[in-house]
């Protein structure tokens, strides 16, 4: 390397160190936290593959609200139900903006309902909720689609002839097909090449985001965006998903009837046409792609991962599984498909599904929030724009609200008479202004899918249930179940 180049590298490094050190030391009544190092922040204090364990250790030392540096990025970590509720619900206007998600921000650039803020977010969220209701949530149409998809899943399981297999692909296909029916207006056959390509793209995106390189990008985004490596593949995968949606859109445009929207794509295109005369409309092509692709990814990964957790937990606890099947037989029987109205008459099944959600804890870190202005919180000052991590894992495992939280126990959601009992700390879908807009649909998918499968099958595994490890495994930002094999034996 030439001397001049060495000097430039040295000077740039010095500037970065001074810049980072200056930011770190401008602490004006920030919450306490571990002492950061220039450039790398507190990354050395985070155990590889044990993020939540590391955060819990810091919580025990610094309290429920503390400051952490992921590289040069400063975040405020909030732990426990009381503190998280105070932030997201009691002060929702201040804590209700989206924080930084570096490994997708470079592509989405603040577009779409998940990544936007301000007026853009308000309009897109209102549109998304209304559209989901029109094509699903609360209407018979989506209930029937979920029932239909559960039926196809049952048929697919019958074809396995009781041979043990890893169910990851089947559960992903079910979740993807339901969201596809809302976005594109139709389901796919599981062997359809176009559907398999969509599944492959979504899987690539998820793997890239949760990989080591993806996490490194999150910590050092200002530097990593200029360094070549596999962390840049996510942009390519997101572009491929955009192209998939684009082809569907171009086909649907030819038969679009503004008076009869068939699916989410139609609804967005109609809205774009209605507002094309407004120069600052949020209904543009970039928001169209961002909204559509994010719903596609989120609607597939979270539900499919939770279903995988569900059947692993039911294998581990055959007595719980049998009690659910008994309730299904009593309320639904074997002659008709379960429907959403059955849930009110099935408190034990409802309690089991709630405990599956709580125990699986699929999104333990939550998505990052940020504060919209300088704010006082629990005696500390959080500067405007600072990212905030309201940790859902520490809410769902809060012993004050969930005694013996690391035990799978559906009875915690039942009262002494066996009726379903709500728990205010059940924040699986987050809370406040940024609560998951697909919560209702996700709950419905879980209920219909689980009850339909258990209505039709006994489940077994070739592994001794004593050896089944049900503890969630954190991969990137998500808790996934450990691999397992399951057999579906017709009842």
N, C-alpha and C positions, 0 to 999 in steps of 0.2 A: 504494500500500500504506500502511495506517495506521501511525503511529509506534509504537504498542504492538506491532503485528505484526512490524515491523522489529526491535524490541528482542528479541522472543521468538526470532525466527529467528537473530539474532546470538548470543544466549545459548546456544541449542541447539547452534549451530555450535561455539561455544567449548567447551562441555561435551564434544562429540564429539571435538574436537581434543585436549583434555586427556586424555580417556579413552584415545584411540588412542595418544597419545604416551606415556602412563603404561605401557600394555601393552608397547609397543615397547621401552621403555627398561628394563623389568624383565628384563634378560637375564642369567641366571645360568648361565654356562658353556654357553650355547647354541652350536651350530656357527656358524662365521663366515658372513658373507653381506653382500650390498650394503646400504648404509645406507638405511633406509626413510624416507619422508616421512609426516607425519600424514595420516590418512584414506586416502590413495591407496597407501601402502606403497611397493612397488617396481614398480608398474604402468608407470611411465614407462620402466623399463629393459627391459620386455618388448616386443619388436618386433611390430607388428601382423602377424598371419598367419605369424609365424616363432617360435612359442613354443619349439620344440625347439632351434632355433639359439640363442635367447637363453639357455636353460637350459644349453646346452653351453658358451657363453662364460663363464657364471658358474662352471660346474664347473672350467673351466681355471684360473680365478682362485682359487676357494675350496676346491677339492677335491671328493671324491666324496660328501661329506655337508655340506650347507650350509643356512642358514636364509633363507627368502624370505617376503615379505609380499604377499599378494594383497589389496590394500586393507588393512583392519585384521586380516585373517585370517592368522595365522602358520602356515607349513607348513615341514616339514623335507624337503628334496629328497635322495633317495638314488640314486646313479648307479653303474653298472657291476655286473657279475655278482657279484663277490666281496662287495660291500657289500649288495646286494639279498638275496643268499642268506643272509648273516649275519643280516639283519633278519627276513625272512619265514620262513625255514626254521629256522635255529639258535635264533632267539628268537621263534618263531611265536606263543607264548602272549601275549607282550607286544605284538607288532606285528600281531596277528590280528584286531583289531576294525575295523569299518567307519568310515571318516572321513566328513566332511560332504559331501553332494551337494546343495547348496542348491536348485537349480532343480527337484528332485523331492521333496526332504525335506518341503516344505510340504504336499505331497499324501500321501505315504506315511507320514510321521511314524514312522519306525523299524519299519515292518511289512514283511513279506516276507523271503525268504531273502537277498536281496542287501543290504537296507538295515538289517536288524536286528542285534542283538548279544546276547551273554549266552545265557541259557537259551532264549529265543525263537529265536535263530539256530540253536542246536544242534538243537532239535527240528525246525525247518523244513528244515534242510539234510539231516538224517537221513531225514525223510519224502520230500523231493524226490529224493534219490539212490535210495532204495528204489523209489519210484514209477517213475522213469525206467527203472530196471532191469526192473521188472515189465512196463512197456509199451514196452520198447525196448532200452536198452543191454545188449548181451550176449545178447539173445534173438532168435530168428529173426523174430519179428513186426516189429520195427522195421527189420531188414535188408531184409525183403521190402517194407516200405513205402517205404524209400529207393530200392530198386530200381524199384518201381512208379512213384515220382515221377520218377526219371531217365528211365524209359520215356516218360512223358507229356511230359517236356521234349524228348526226341528227336522225338516226333511234332509238337510245336509248332515246333521248328526246321525240320522238313521242310516245314511250311506256309509258311515264309518264301521258299521257292523260290530260295535263294541270294542274295537281295537283302540288301545290307548294312543293319544296324540297330544301335541301341544296346541291349545285352542287359540293362540294369539291371532292367527290369520282369520279364523271364523268370526271372532268378536270384533275385529277391525272392520271386516266386511259389513257386518250388521250395522254398526254405528255409522260407517261411511254411507251406506245406502239410504239410511233414514235422512241424513242431512242432504244427500244428493236429491232426494225426492222433493225437498223444499227449495233447494237452489235451482235444480235443473228440471224438476217436474216429473222425473221418472227414476225408477230403481234399475239396477243392472243385474244381469245374471252373474253369479259369482265367478264364472269362467270367462266372462266377456273380456277380450283383450284391452279394450278401452278402459274398463273398470280396473283391471289389473295394473295398467299404466298409472292411473290416478292413485291407486293405493301405494305403488312404488314411489311416486313423487312425494306423497305425504310422509311416508316412512323415511325417505332421504332427508326431508326437511327436519323432522323430529330428531333423527340421529345426528345431524349436523349441529343443531342447536344445543344438544345435550352432550356433545363430545368434549374431550379435553380442550381441543382447539377452540371450540365454540365458547367454552367457559373462559379461556384465556383472552379471547376477544372481548368478552364482557368486562374483564378486569382492566385491560389495557387497550381500549378501543382507539384512543388517539394515536397510538403507536402501531397497533396490529392492522389497522386498515391500510397501512403502507407496506406491510410485510407480506410477501407471497406465502401461500400455504393453504391447507384444506379448509381453513375457516372461511375462505371466500366462496366455497362451493354453495353455501346456503343461498347466495344471491342467484346463482345459476338455477337452483332447484325452485326458488320462488318464481323466477322468470318462466320456468317450464309449467308451473301451475297456472300462471297468468295466461300462457298460451293455450292451455287446456280449456280454461274458462272462455277465452276469446273465441275459440272455434265453436263452442256451444252457443255463445251469444250470437255469432254471425248466422248460424243456422236458425236460431229462434227469431231473429229480427225479421226474417222473410215472412213469417206467419204471425207476427205480433198484432194483437187486437187491443188497443188502448182501453177498451171498455171491459175486457175480460183477461186480466193478468193471470197467467197460469202458474207462475212460480216467482221466486225472488228476482231472477234476472229480468223478467218482464217488468216487475214493479219498479226496479231501479231505472230501467230504460225509459219507462213512462214518466217517472219523476224528473229525469234529466230533460226530457222534451218539454215538460211543463215549466221548468225553470231556466230554460236556455237563454231567455232574454235578460236574466239577472247576472250581471258580471261577476258577482261575488258568491254565486251559488256553490254549495258544497257537494252538489250532485254532478260530479264530473267523472271522467273515465278513471283517473287515478284512484279516487275513492271507491268507484265501482269495483275495480280489481282488488283493492285492499280489503274492502268489506267482504266480498265474496270469498276470497281465498282464506282469510282468517277464520270465517265461520266454518269453512270446509275443514280446515286443520283442527280447530278447537272442537268441533262437533264430532270428529272422529277419534282423536287421541284420548281425550279425557274419559269419554264413555267406555271405549274399548278397554282402556287400562283398568278402570273400575270394575268392569265385568270380569276381567281376568283375576283381579283380587277376590271378587265375590265367590267364584267357584273354587278357588284355592281355600278360602276360609270355610266354605261349606264342606269340602273334603276333610279338612282338619277337624271339624266339629259335626260329625254325622248325627248326633242327637239334635242339634239345632236344625240341621237340614230336614230331619224327619218331622220335627214339629211344624216347620213351614209347609211341608207336603201334606201333613194332616189338616192344616188350616185351609190349604188349597182345595183338598178333597171335600171338606165340609162346606165351603162357601161357593166354590166354582164347580166342583165336580170334575168329571173326565170328558164330558160331552161337548162343552163349549169352550171357547177361548177366554182367558181372563181379560177383563176390561178395567179401565180406570176407576169406575164406580165401585168395584170390589174392594178397593184399598181401604175404604172406611170400615168395612166389615172384617178386615184382616189386620188387627193391631200387632200381632206377633210378627207377621211378615214385614210390616212397615217398620217395626223396631229393628229387625234384622238388617234391613236395607240401610237404615240410618246408621247403624253401627258399622256396617261395611264401609260406608262413606267416611265415617269418622276414623276408623282404624286404618283404612287404606291411605287416606290423607294424600291424595294424588298430587296436589300442588302445594307442598309444604311451605315453600317460601313466599307464596302468593306472587302476584305480579307487582313490580315496584310502583309505588306511589311517589308523589312529590308534593311539597307545600307551595301554595299559590302566592304566599306572601310571608314576610318575617312574622313568626308567631311564637308566643309563649306557650310551652307545653310542659306541664308538671314541674314548673320551676326553672325550666331551661329555655334557651332561645334557639329556634331552628330557622336559619336564614332562608329566604325565598329561593325556590328552585332546588333545594336540597332533596335528594332522593330519600325515600322512607321505605323500609321493609317491614310491613306488619306481618309477622311470622304466623301463618295459620297453624302450623304444627304445634306451637306452644299454646294456641287457643284450644285446639281439639284434644290436647293432652293436659289441659289445666286441671290439676287434681281438685281444685276448689269446686269445679263444675262436673268433672268426670273422675270420680274416685277410682283408684287402681286403673289409670288410663291406658296402660300397656297390655291390659287383658281384654280379649274380645268378649264382650258381654252385652248382648241385645237387651237384657232385662233392665239396663239403665234407662231405657226409653219407655218403660212400662210402669204404671202406678200399681198400687197394691191390689187393685181389682182387675188387672190385666189389660187396662185400656192404654192406648198410646199416650205418652207423655212428652211434650215438647221440652227442649232444653235451649235456653237463650244463647248458650255458647256454641251451638251447632253452626259454625261458620264455614262449612265446607266450600261454599260458593262465594266466599268473602262477604263483605257487608258495605252498607252505605251507598254512595252514588255510583260506585264502580262494581256493585254486585253483579255477578255473572248474568247476562241477559238470557242465557239459555238454560237457566236453572230449572224452570218448570218442565221443559222438554226432556232434560237429562233425567230428572226424577221419574218421569213417565216411562222413558226407555228402560230404566233399571227395573222398575216394577213389572212391566209387561214381559220383558225378556226373561227375567229370573223366574217368574211364576209360570210362564209358558213352558220353559225348559224343564223345571221340576215337576210340572204336571205330567209331562210325557216320559221322563227318564229317571232312572236311578243313576247316581254317579259314583264311580269308583276310581281308584288309582292303583297302579302296580307297586307303588311305594308304600311302605308301612307308614301309617298316618303319624306315628310317633316321630318319624324322620322328616316330615313335611315342615319346612321352614316358612312360616307365614309372615315373618317380619318384613315390612316394606324395605326395598333397596333403593336408595336415592341415586338416580342417574341424571346428572346435570341438575335441572331444576324440578325434576319429576320423581315421585315415588312409584316404582314399578314392582310388581311381584316377581319373585324368583321363578325361574322356569320350572314347569311341572307338566306331567302328562295326566290325562283324564280319559275315562271311558264313559260313554253314554249308553246305558242299557234300557231299552224300551220297557216301561212299566206294564 
